[in-house]
């Protein structure tokens, strides 16, 4: 795999994570509005959302070229 192909793979993975993050955000907001909430499920979803955000940031950093000082 050359550098261009690797970048495409990272960009595809980034988009996939961003979509999952956005979907989780919608699910969390919808569950938070329900009168009876499953706190454990909400905590797990929020934790997964944070993990996704961390992975998104890492991928973005890998895709951003280093700027010389």
Secondary structure per residue as TSV (DSSP state, phi and psi in degrees):
chain	resnum	aa	ss	phi	psi
A	1	X	-	360.0	128.0
A	2	X	-	-88.5	178.4
A	3	X	H	-62.5	-39.0
A	4	X	H	-65.6	-43.8
A	5	X	H	-63.3	-39.9
A	6	X	H	-62.4	-39.4
A	7	X	H	-66.2	-40.0
A	8	X	H	-63.2	-42.8
A	9	X	H	-61.7	-44.6
A	10	X	H	-63.3	-41.0
A	11	X	H	-65.1	-39.6
A	12	X	H	-64.9	-42.8
A	13	X	H	-63.8	-39.8
A	14	X	H	-60.7	-45.9
A	15	X	H	-63.2	-42.3
A	16	X	H	-60.4	-45.1
A	17	X	H	-65.7	-39.0
A	18	X	H	-65.0	-39.5
A	19	X	H	-65.6	-44.9
A	20	X	H	-62.3	-40.4
A	21	X	H	-62.1	-45.4
A	22	X	H	-64.3	-42.5
A	23	X	H	-62.7	-43.2
A	24	X	H	-62.2	-39.1
A	25	X	H	-59.5	-43.1
A	26	X	H	-65.7	-41.6
A	27	X	H	-64.2	-44.6
A	28	X	H	-61.4	-45.0
A	29	X	H	-62.7	-40.5
A	30	X	H	-66.4	-43.0
A	31	X	H	-66.6	-34.7
A	32	X	H	-66.3	-24.5
A	33	X	H	-82.5	-15.5
A	34	X	S	-70.1	141.8
A	35	X	S	-62.6	-38.5
A	36	X	S	-110.0	114.9
A	37	X	-	-107.4	144.3
A	38	X	-	-91.9	95.4
A	39	X	H	-60.3	-38.1
A	40	X	H	-64.5	-44.6
A	41	X	H	-63.8	-41.6
A	42	X	H	-61.2	-43.4
A	43	X	H	-62.8	-41.4
A	44	X	H	-65.1	-42.2
A	45	X	H	-64.7	-41.3
A	46	X	H	-65.6	-38.9
A	47	X	H	-64.7	-42.6
A	48	X	H	-62.6	-40.0
A	49	X	H	-62.4	-41.4
A	50	X	H	-65.1	-38.8
A	51	X	H	-63.3	-42.4
A	52	X	H	-61.9	-42.8
A	53	X	H	-61.5	-42.7
A	54	X	H	-61.1	-43.0
A	55	X	H	-66.2	-37.4
A	56	X	H	-62.4	-45.1
A	57	X	H	-62.5	-43.4
A	58	X	H	-60.8	-43.9
A	59	X	H	-65.6	-40.3
A	60	X	H	-62.3	-38.9
A	61	X	H	-66.8	-35.9
A	62	X	H	-69.1	-31.8
A	63	X	H	-82.9	-19.8
A	64	X	S	-86.0	123.3
A	65	X	-	-66.1	147.4
A	66	X	-	-66.8	135.7
A	67	X	-	-101.9	121.8
A	68	X	-	-63.2	144.5
A	69	X	-	-72.4	360.0
